[in-house]
Amino acid sequence: MSAFEAPEIEKFIARARKRESVLYALLAGTGLRIGEALAIRISGSDEQTVISPDCRTIFVRKSVYNSTEQEPKTADAIRDVDVCSELASFIKAYIGNRKDGLLFCSENGKPILQRNILRDSLHKIQKGREAFQSYREVNGVKVKHIFLPAIPGVRKETEGFHAFRRFRSTHLDLSDVSRGMMQFWLGHADKTITDRYVKMQGRIKERQTWAEKVGLGFKLPQALKAIKGGKAA
């Protein structure tokens, strides 16, 4: 298993539908586990995983597996993950006027299956087999048009969502982020989990300053509208 590189992540974001583009940017820019990302709600209770109104903080409290919301596997996963302003603006543009519901969901508002994202998006992009959709007029009626352009693959072998997390871990390590803050953001375990959580939980300004200083390590499109196809939800 390997980590994605910045140019690969940029291609994933540029080629995917809007929903998946924002998901990939979030995974690479925060190091969240895929189940944690799919559990994010635009608004919710203290027991749920929620993103702040300014999109600068993700309060990780739940995870989603097979469309079911569940408790994190370890206490270390319960944490607050800070988001740099560039990524926060990208996410806010995606949310638009929505006030509630899951950040990433199917058309009926339910959680997305991880395997569907891999099958229909991430692995197709890696192998150069993704399909784009557009609309055209046929006898005055708007018809969905799917086409498969000849696009070179991003990499020879496919990788899963954890490669985004490995990218973020490497980026934080190379950016001289303290070990404690890195473990806190990524939800890694150590022998002093309680003390570390309390210490980092109370240092919001310092965490956000570092989140801004570290940045993403990859480039985002200049505007969300530049992303091809897809719906917001």
Secondary structure, DSSP 8 states (H G I E B T S, - for coil): -----HHHHHHHHHHS-HHHHHHHHHHHHH---HHHHHT-BSS--TTS-EE-TTSSEEEE--EEETTEEE--SSGGG-EEEE--HHHHHHHHHHHTT--SSBSS--TTS----HHHHIIIIIHHHHHT---EEEEEEETTEEEEEEE------S-SS---THHHHHHHHHHHHHTT--HHHHHHHHT---TTHHHHHHHHHT-HHHHHHHHHHH--SS---SSGGGS-S----
